[in-house]
Amino acid sequence: MNNIFQITGIALVIIFAVFSINTTSASDSQHNTSHDEHLHDVAKPIKAVGHDHADKGNNPEKRSAAQEEHEQGVSLSQEKIKLAGIKVNAVFAKKHINTVYAPGEVKANGYKSYLVSPRTDSVVINRHASLGEHVKTGQKLVTLFSETMAQTQADFLIASSNWQRANKLGRNNISERTLVEAENIYKGVYGKLVAFGLTTQAIEKISQQDSSTFGQYALVAEREGVVLQDDFMQGQRIEAGETIMLLADETDLWVEASIPANKELNLVFGSPALIDLNGVKYQAKVIQEAHTIDPITRTRTVRLSVTNNGHKLHSGMFVKVYFQFESSSDVIAVPEEALIRSSDGDWTVFIEEQPNKFKAIEVTTGQAFSEYRQVFGVESGMKVVTRGAFFVASEIAKGGFDPHNH
């Protein structure tokens, strides 16, 4: 009986084991099948994407169409070109002017300026010209009084009288020594009056002066110019040599440019430069170059001469100075506004291959020449859009493709 129970138990254990193994195998098989299907599902779209991408790049019809579209560029009507202000110019290799900037200040021309000052201590009686006034040569500027002048005028009257009397008597009636002495005293006093600033006409009128006006004298303009300085008041006592007025010829002015000490420009006498005052340009030339460095600003001064056309430049104004240097060889350059940045940062210009038909080409830029920039990639004679390039780029972009052929 016990043997029967033992055999039955063993049979149940074997059946249970077989059932477990079959169940596990089925489960594993189902899991593996599901996993394989999942991998297959994931792989399918990846393969599809790669296939589409390959087709896009390798399909001759699609690729040639895109390329053809890029090559065609854009055609604009004459009306659009006129409204947008598009300008097209053929570019050729030639020498261009390179510019170097420096700050500058307008100065009076020291060689054509004149300081009006008394040669003896004096008091201002009256002024006859004011600041900014344009005066002519010989024009009365200021009337002064001086005790020294009064004494010198009196001495002149005496010396003049003695010299005239000696001349009338002649050598037959007076000694040669007396005659020479009278002449020399007269000349000495006359020279002293000239040194004080009196003109020949003013000296001749001394004998006609009333005694109440003795000591008064006028300083006149020694040259034509503009009154740039008149810092004095009537009744003020002015010491000998002190400036009363400054006259300057503003038709020809100086501009002093400040150049960094470490910058070598290799300037020579007559080197050209451009003076810019609020957009107004003046031609100038180098006339002097300092060989010393300012210890505070660490700059050296280059002096230029400029013709003041229109009389818009005045002493004390700050201007921009652009020294000009011609390129050593012929180069192709286009206006800065003709250059457009592409989406990848490259520079491009637009050329007109056919009338009113524009296409972008990539270029490499070189050195700057004022408002122009040297470019490589443009052949001599090509017609380049020199104005309105941005409008051309926007019109090409409307076609739905990169206007820069990328």
Secondary structure, 3 states (H helix, E strand, C coil): CHHHHHHHHHHHHHHHHHHHHHHHHHHHHHHHHHHHHHHHHHHHHHHHHHHHHHHHHHCHHHHHHHHHHHHHCEECCHHHHHHHCCEEEECCCECCEEEEEEEEEEECCCCCEEEECCCCCEEEEEECCCCCCEECCCCEEEEEECHHHHHHHHHHHHHHHHHHHHHHHCCCCCCHHHHHHHHHHHHHHHHHHHHCCCCHHHHHCHHHCCHHHCCEEEEECCCCEEEEECCCCCCCEECCCCCCEEEECCCEEEEEEEEECCCCCCCCCCCEEEEEECCEEEEEEEEEECCCCCCCCCEEEEEEEEECHHHCCCCCCEEEEEEEEECCCCECEEEHHHCEECCCCCEEEEEEEECCEEEEEEEEEEEEECCEEEEECCCCCCEEEEECHHHHHHHHHCCCCCCCCC
